[in-house]
Amino acid sequence: MVETQITDLEDAKSRLEAEIREAKYDERIRDKTVSIRQKETDRDRANGELSALNRQADSRAQLSIKRNELTSKNSQVTASSALHSPFQVQADK
């Protein structure tokens, strides 16, 4: 009786080991690991590209601010020189 139980358990163990081998869990884990690494690489590349684009956008915004400042200062200089020009016709004379 004990011997039949041992034999039954050994048979069950053998069947389970065979099922595990047939399911190829190790290969599936390896494939998933490779897939995860590839996705991490893609994410890192995308993050690098995003960072570069953010720096470029910041540079463009700063350039736009400087252009606006230059335009404003040029307008002020033009208005000031027109106001203080020695060739300005005076209405008093």
C-alpha positions in Angstrom: 0.0 0.0 0.0 2.7 2.5 0.9 4.7 1.3 -2.1 1.7 2.1 -4.4 1.4 5.5 -2.9 5.1 6.2 -3.5 4.8 4.9 -7.1 1.7 7.1 -7.6 3.5 10.1 -6.2 6.6 9.5 -8.4 4.3 9.1 -11.4 2.6 12.4 -10.6 6.0 14.1 -10.1 7.2 12.8 -13.5 4.0 14.0 -15.2 4.3 17.5 -13.6 8.0 17.7 -14.6 7.1 16.8 -18.1 4.3 19.4 -18.2 6.7 22.0 -17.0 9.2 21.1 -19.7 6.5 21.1 -22.3 5.2 24.5 -21.2 8.7 25.9 -21.7 8.5 28.4 -18.8 12.2 29.1 -18.9 12.1 30.1 -22.6 9.0 32.2 -22.0 10.7 34.0 -19.1 13.8 34.6 -21.2 11.6 35.9 -24.1 9.8 38.3 -21.7 13.1 39.5 -20.2 14.4 40.3 -23.7 11.2 42.1 -24.5 11.4 44.1 -21.3 15.0 45.1 -21.9 14.1 46.2 -25.5 11.2 48.3 -24.2 13.4 49.9 -21.5 15.9 50.8 -24.3 13.1 52.3 -26.3 11.9 54.3 -23.3 15.4 55.6 -22.6 15.8 56.7 -26.2 12.4 58.4 -26.2 13.2 60.1 -22.9 16.5 61.4 -24.4 14.7 62.7 -27.4 12.1 64.4 -25.2 14.8 66.0 -23.2 16.5 67.3 -26.3 13.2 68.7 -27.7 12.5 70.4 -24.4 15.9 72.1 -24.4 15.3 73.2 -28.0 11.8 74.6 -27.1 13.4 76.4 -24.1 16.0 77.9 -26.4 13.4 79.0 -28.9 11.3 80.6 -26.1 14.4 82.5 -24.9 15.2 83.6 -28.4 11.7 84.9 -28.9 11.9 86.9 -25.7 15.2 88.4 -26.7 13.8 89.3 -30.2 10.8 91.0 -28.6 13.1 92.9 -26.2 15.2 94.0 -29.2 12.2 95.1 -31.2 10.9 97.1 -28.2 14.3 98.8 -27.7 14.6 99.6 -31.4 11.2 101.2 -31.3 12.2 103.2 -28.2 15.4 104.4 -29.9 13.5 105.3 -33.1 10.9 107.2 -31.1 13.5 109.0 -29.0 15.7 110.0 -31.9 12.6 111.3 -33.8 11.7 113.3 -30.7 15.1 114.8 -30.2 16.2 115.2 -33.8 17.9 118.5 -34.6 16.0 118.5 -37.9 12.7 118.5 -36.3 10.5 121.4 -37.3 9.4 123.4 -34.4 6.0 124.9 -34.3 7.2 127.9 -32.2 9.2 129.7 -34.9 
